[in-house]
């Protein structure tokens, strides 16, 4: 399997841990499921509030440090005629202040990543709990492999992503040896990508690589994983996937596209608005 950056493994683990199939409950389980949904929503709300508070705190600290930098710069300019120890000290102070700005920015970036990871996990869990709780109201899935797969494909094309995932999960669990199981797992990733839920998509695509290593669709999953990491601004991880794709599948149909993505990453690598890593 492709090695992913240690700082980003938690994304995949969170998404994978929460991407199990939808079970069907008895009426006696209803109260417990409602409580689980409420707990997850409550935790998500608390995290959003905490993220907002920390973000506000970071902005305030950044503003103060920038003011200090401006003041220090003015002092240096006013005393530019005296190039002795005073200027040297001010230059040292400026370097320290710049370092503080960088540290604060890194802290804020880390907070953003952690919040994205939590949302990927909690959103998927909420979806699964809600689907499980309303299973009695959900139309039954087709009984045959062909019918189930065709209906899932139809729902995916109609952008009915939640229903498509429910049927694709059912197909994989009922017919794990079917040649189409790998493609069904890939389409779960496509459904998340269609919703721009990139962390969840990474979890789904990674399961294609891990669970169906000999399937032709693996190279598609690797390319889409690269795109998903790139969308999350994790350029280093995206580069690893594109490079490994070209190494493992030198004749892949994604060869030209992967090469183009690598060029874009090389261009954007030093642009913090495009790449956080």
N, C-alpha and C positions, 0 to 999 in steps of 0.2 A: 504493500500500500504506500501511496505517496506520503512522505513525511511532511507534516504541517508544522508551522511555527508554534513553539510552546505557548506563547501568549494567546494563540487563537484556538488551541485544542478544546478549550472549554465550550466554545460555540458549538462545535460538532458534537461534543458529548452531551450538552444540554438538549440539542435538537434531536439526537438519536434516542436519548433517554425518554423523551416525551412523544415519540412518534409511533407508539404501539397501536394495535388494531382497536377498533371500537367494540366493546363488549355489550351484551344486552342484559339489562337488570330486571329483577323482579320488583313488584310494587313495594316490597319491604325495604328495598335499597334506596328508594326515592328520596327520603328525608336526608340520608347520609350524603347522597350526591349533591343535593341542593346546598348542604352545608359546605361541601368541598368547593363547589363553585363560588360560594360567597367568600370563603377563606382566600381562595386564589385571587379573586377580584380585589379583596381588601388589601392583600399584600402588594398587588400591583399598584393600587392607589397610593399606598404608603411609600413605595419606591419612587413613584413619580414625584410625590411631594418632596422627598428627600433629595432626589436628583435636582429638582428646581432650586431648593435651598442651597445646595452645594454649588450649583452653577452660578447663582447670584453672589455667593460668597467669593467664588473664584474671580468673577468679574470685578468685584470691589477691590480685591487684592491687586489684580492686574492694573486697575486704574491708579491705585496709590503708587505702585512701583513705577509706572510710566511717568507719574508726576515727579517722583524722585529722580528719575533719569533725566527729565527735562531740566529740573533745577540744577542738577549736577553739570549738565552740558552747558548751561548758561554761566555757571561759575567758571568752568574751564575757559569759555570764550572770553569772559571778562578779564581773566587773568592769563590770557595767552602770552602776554609779554614776559611773564615770569615762568620759565620753563624748567624750574628746579623741582624740588621735592613735592611742592603743592600739586603741580600738574600730574606727576607720577601717582600721587595718592588718589587724585580724582579719577585717573584712568583705571586704577585698581578698583575703586568703588563702582565705577561704571560697569566693569566686567562682572563684579559680584551681583550688581542689580540685574544685569542682563541674564545672568545665571538663574536668579530667582524667578524672573519672568518665565524662563524656559521650564523650570521646575513646576511652576503653577500651571503652565499650559499642559505639561505632561500629565499632571494630576487630573486636570479637567478632561483630557482625552481618555484617560483610563476609566474615569467615571462614566463617560459616554459609552465606552465599549461594554462595561459591566452592565449598564442599564439595557443596552441592546440585547445582550445575552439573556438577561432575566426576562425581557419581554418575549424573546423567541421561545423560551421555555414555557412561560406562563400562558402565552397566547395559544400555543399548541395544546396545553393541558386543558385550558378552558374550552377549546373547540371539542376535544375528545369527551370531556365531562358532559358538555351540553348535548352532543350527539348521543351519548349513552343514555342520558336522562330522557331524551325525546325519542328513543328507539321505537317505542310502541306506536308513535305517530308517523314514523318514517316508512315509506313504501318498501315492501320486501324486494331484495335484489333478485335478479334472475337465477334460476336453479342450475343452469348449465354453464360450463366454462366459456363457451363461445358467446352465449347470451350476456353473461356478466361482463366479459371483457369488452364486447361491442357497446354495451350500455355505458360503461365507464368512459370509453373513448368518446362517445357521443356527448356525454355531460362535460367532458374536458373541453371539447371543441366549442360547446355552447357557453364556456366560461363559468360553468356551475362547479366551481372548484371544490367546495366542501363536499357535495354529493359525489363528485368524481373521486375524491380521495377515499371516501367511505367505501365505494365499490372497488377501487383499486386495492385497498387494504384487504377487503374480503377475498378478492381474487388471489392475492399472494398467499393468504393463510389457508384457503381451501385447496389451491392448486400450486404448491411451492415448486413442484417439478415440471410444471408446464413451461415450455420454451418462452412463453410470453411473460413469465413472472418478472424477469429482469427489466423488460420494457415497462411493465406496470409500475415497478419501483421507480424507474426513471421518470415516468409521468407524474408520480407524486411530487418529485422535485420540480417538474415543469409547472405543476399547479401552484406551488409556493412561489416560484419565480414569477408567475403571472400576477401574483398579488404583491410582488416585490418584498416578500418576506425571505430575505436572502439567507439569514442564518438557518432557518428551517429548510430552505432549499439545499444548503450545503449538507445538512444531516441526511436528507433523502438521497442526494446524488452519491454521497460517500457509502451508503448502504449498497448501492449498485456495485461499486468498486470492490467492497468487502465481501458481499454475499454472492455475487455473480461474476467472479474474476475472469471467466472464460467467455462471457457474453460479448457479442459485437458492440452492444450499446455502451460498454465500459468507456470507450474512447469519447463518446458523446458526453457521458457523465463527467469525465475528467475535464473536458473543455468547459462545460457549463459550471463546474465547480470553480474553475479559474475566473470565469465571468462574475460569479457570485462573490468571491473574495474581492475582486476588483471593485465591485459595486459597494462593498463595505469599506473600501479604501485600504484594504490589507494587501498592498501591492506585492510585498515579498512572497506571501503565500500564493497569490495568483500566479506570479512568475514561476514558482516551483511546479505548479500544476501544468502550465503550458509547456515548460521545458521537459517535464517527465512524459507528457503526452507525445511530444515529438520524438523523444528517445525510445519510448516503448512501442509507439506505432509510427514509424518513419513514413509510411505510405497512407496515413490517415487522411480522410477527406477534409479534416479540420486543419491540415498543415498550413495552408495559406493564412487562414484566420488566426491560428495560434501565433504565427510569426508576426502578424500585424499587431496583435495584442501585446506581444513582447516589446515591440517597438514603442508602443504607446506607454507601456510601463516604464521603459527606460527614459522616455521623455518626461514623464510625470513624477519620477521617483523622488525628486527633490522639492516637489510642489506639495506643501503640507495640506493644501485644500483638496488635492487629488489623492494623496497617499499619506496615510498615517504610519505606515511601516514599509 
